[in-house]
Amino acid sequence: FAAGHQRQQQQRRHFINPFAGPQSLLATRTLPYPSKLIYSIISDVENYSTFLPYCQSSTVTRTSQPAPNGKTYPEEAKLVIGFNGDVSESFTSRVYCVPETIVEAVSGRTETQLSPDEIAHHSARAPDGSEDASRGDTVLTHLMTRWTLRQYPYKPPPASALHPETVHNNHHETSEIPSQEKTDVTLAVEFQFANPVYAALSSAAAPRVAEKMIDA
């Protein structure tokens, strides 16, 4: 009996411990596209449901004031997320956009870590759930999602380096492969469900979610 009770206690601890704190995801890709193009897709929250995995619905409920570049961006959004075709839940996020560089979403008790200067075009977040749906209308006690883009020009090696035989065959060969824009894209997600059942379901899919989101 004592041995059986000890095994149950160990199993119970093993079940609870993984969900005692937030889960974290991180993925990075270097994509052969200009950062402006990638940013326009990531900041298009209204269309997330058309291409992001597990996202069944996405609605922007508030937009920002014009940023220094004259554009407005999502400031609050409601998403419906589904798992395994059996469970779906909606939650509201507060969204912050640093033009061409960062798209961040927070929900629950989480606060943005961006500086006021970076997000001056966004209004101040209300302090309680009665005025801010991202604090009260959520199944997540904690959510921080941040996309970060870093643009750099990529200059391939000259054609002579890729194909040395062209130099021997043609001494006048001077053509080079043109440079192209590439972008480092990093997605960092930290989240915690209020419901331990959802935490258990998400933990099975979590290791693949960030990779799937960037691929999408």
FENUR-V562822 format. One record per residue. N is the residue number from 1. RES is the residue in one letter. SS is DSSP state (hx for helix, st for strand, lp for the rest). PSI is psi in radians with two decimals (* if undefined). Layout:
((N RES SS PSI) (N RES SS PSI))
//
This chain:
((1 F lp -0.80) (2 A hx -0.74) (3 A hx -0.74) (4 G hx -0.73) (5 H hx -0.69) (6 Q hx -0.71) (7 R hx -0.71) (8 Q hx -0.73) (9 Q hx -0.73) (10 Q hx -0.76) (11 Q hx -0.70) (12 R hx -0.73) (13 R hx -0.72) (14 H hx -0.58) (15 F hx -0.68) (16 I hx -0.73) (17 N hx -0.73) (18 P lp -0.36) (19 F lp 0.19) (20 A lp -0.44) (21 G lp 3.14) (22 P lp 2.61) (23 Q st 2.56) (24 S st 2.49) (25 L st 2.54) (26 L st 2.31) (27 A st 2.53) (28 T st 2.44) (29 R st 2.60) (30 T st 2.01) (31 L st 2.46) (32 P lp 0.90) (33 Y lp 2.70) (34 P lp 2.58) (35 S hx -0.58) (36 K hx -0.68) (37 L hx -0.81) (38 I hx -0.72) (39 Y hx -0.66) (40 S hx -0.54) (41 I hx -0.81) (42 I hx -0.63) (43 S lp -0.07) (44 D lp 1.15) (45 V hx -0.58) (46 E hx -0.51) (47 N hx 0.22) (48 Y hx -0.66) (49 S hx -0.26) (50 T hx -0.25) (51 F lp -0.29) (52 L lp 2.35) (53 P lp 2.54) (54 Y lp -0.12) (55 C st 1.96) (56 Q st -0.42) (57 S st 2.53) (58 S st 2.16) (59 T st 2.18) (60 V st 2.14) (61 T st -0.17) (62 R st 2.50) (63 T st 2.81) (64 S lp 3.02) (65 Q lp 2.86) (66 P lp 2.33) (67 A lp 3.04) (68 P lp -0.46) (69 N lp 0.07) (70 G lp -0.12) (71 K lp 2.66) (72 T lp 2.70) (73 Y lp 2.81) (74 P st 2.43) (75 E st -0.43) (76 E st 2.44) (77 A st 2.55) (78 K st 2.18) (79 L st 2.57) (80 V st 2.13) (81 I st 2.37) (82 G st 2.56) (83 F st 2.22) (84 N lp 0.33) (85 G lp -0.02) (86 D lp -0.52) (87 V st 2.32) (88 S st 2.43) (89 E st 2.61) (90 S st 2.64) (91 F st 2.71) (92 T st 2.41) (93 S st 2.58) (94 R st 2.26) (95 V st 2.40) (96 Y st 2.31) (97 C st 2.11) (98 V st 1.89) (99 P lp 2.25) (100 E lp 0.04) (101 T lp -0.90) (102 I st 2.41) (103 V st 2.11) (104 E st 2.45) (105 A st 2.35) (106 V st 2.66) (107 S st 2.82) (108 G st -2.40) (109 R lp 0.02) (110 T lp 2.47) (111 E lp 2.63) (112 T lp 2.59) (113 Q lp 0.10) (114 L lp 2.63) (115 S lp 2.63) (116 P lp -0.61) (117 D lp -0.61) (118 E lp -0.50) (119 I lp 0.62) (120 A lp -0.41) (121 H lp -0.16) (122 H lp 2.49) (123 S lp 2.81) (124 A lp 2.50) (125 R lp 2.31) (126 A lp 2.57) (127 P lp -0.22) (128 D lp 2.89) (129 G lp -0.35) (130 S lp -0.43) (131 E lp -0.22) (132 D lp 1.89) (133 A hx -0.45) (134 S hx -0.27) (135 R hx -0.61) (136 G hx -0.62) (137 D lp 1.21) (138 T lp 2.58) (139 V lp 0.05) (140 L st 2.22) (141 T st -0.35) (142 H st 2.25) (143 L st 2.23) (144 M st 1.96) (145 T st 2.17) (146 R st 2.13) (147 W st 2.29) (148 T st 2.27) (149 L st 2.44) (150 R st 2.01) (151 Q st 2.47) (152 Y st 2.52) (153 P st 2.37) (154 Y st 2.17) (155 K lp 1.84) (156 P lp 2.79) (157 P lp 2.77) (158 P lp 2.73) (159 A hx -0.57) (160 S hx -0.52) (161 A hx -0.60) (162 L hx -0.60) (163 H lp 1.38) (164 P lp -0.47) (165 E hx -0.41) (166 T hx -0.51) (167 V hx -0.72) (168 H hx -0.58) (169 N hx -0.45) (170 N lp 1.81) (171 H lp -0.24) (172 H lp 0.16) (173 E lp 1.93) (174 T lp -0.01) (175 S lp 2.53) (176 E lp 2.73) (177 I lp 2.26) (178 P lp 2.65) (179 S lp 2.79) (180 Q st 2.67) (181 E st 2.38) (182 K st 2.83) (183 T st 2.25) (184 D st 2.18) (185 V st 2.15) (186 T st 2.28) (187 L st 2.10) (188 A st 2.25) (189 V st 2.33) (190 E st 2.20) (191 F st 2.78) (192 Q st 2.18) (193 F st 2.56) (194 A lp -0.52) (195 N lp 2.09) (196 P hx -0.42) (197 V hx -0.76) (198 Y hx -0.63) (199 A hx -0.72) (200 A hx -0.74) (201 L hx -0.75) (202 S hx -0.55) (203 S hx -0.51) (204 A hx -0.61) (205 A hx -0.36) (206 A hx -0.77) (207 P hx -0.37) (208 R hx -0.17) (209 V hx -0.88) (210 A hx -0.73) (211 E hx -0.74) (212 K hx -0.64) (213 M hx -0.74) (214 I hx -0.72) (215 D hx -0.73) (216 A lp *))
//
